[in-house]
């Protein structure tokens, strides 16, 4: 998987001039996992996150790749690892 295709679990915090609702209403294609008062936790591609940063719409904190997140969740729950983990 190329860097552009890497999917991240990330905390997206809108810049002061932008609201969370604006981020949600705009078609960024973000897979929203959690909504908080001041931020979203999303799964998104590197390209999507980089574009939010480039346009100065949000601060992005990449927490882990989706694959790493899912592997940790399987280990915590005792589920067998998926092929390729």
Secondary structure as GFF3:
##gff-version 3
##sequence-region A 1 85
A	DSSP	three_ten_helix	3	5	.	.	.	ID=ss1
A	DSSP	beta_strand	7	14	.	.	.	ID=ss2
A	DSSP	alpha_helix	20	25	.	.	.	ID=ss3
A	DSSP	beta_strand	31	35	.	.	.	ID=ss4
A	DSSP	beta_strand	40	45	.	.	.	ID=ss5
A	DSSP	alpha_helix	46	54	.	.	.	ID=ss6
A	DSSP	beta_strand	58	65	.	.	.	ID=ss7
A	DSSP	alpha_helix	66	77	.	.	.	ID=ss8
###
